């Protein structure tokens, strides 16, 4: 766990890219790695907030972070799709 604490920014980037890619696959969209990173990182913030504050579920470990980030990224892509259709 010490490796994650020392390189937390690197772990956040890796989780963000992975979450953005998974969300891209779930929603059937095609973006580049930079968009996946941005969507994944913003999704992580949204997923953390929803999990902790709305659902009352604490996020623990990298797997919990990946699940929350992916969930948030899917929600962001869904909302973006709704806005773009109008």
Rosetta blueprint (number, residue, H / E / L):
1 X L
2 X H
3 X H
4 X H
5 X H
6 X H
7 X L
8 X H
9 X H
10 X H
11 X H
12 X H
13 X H
14 X H
15 X H
16 X H
17 X H
18 X H
19 X H
20 X H
21 X H
22 X H
23 X H
24 X H
25 X H
26 X H
27 X H
28 X L
29 X L
30 X L
31 X L
32 X L
33 X H
34 X H
35 X H
36 X H
37 X H
38 X H
39 X H
40 X H
41 X H
42 X H
43 X H
44 X H
45 X H
46 X H
47 X H
48 X H
49 X H
50 X H
51 X H
52 X H
53 X H
54 X H
55 X H
56 X L
57 X L
58 X L
59 X L
60 X L
61 X H
62 X H
63 X H
64 X H
65 X H
66 X H
67 X H
68 X H
69 X H
70 X H
71 X H
72 X H
73 X H
74 X H
75 X H
76 X H
77 X H
78 X H
79 X H
80 X H
81 X H
82 X H
83 X H
84 X H
85 X H
86 X L
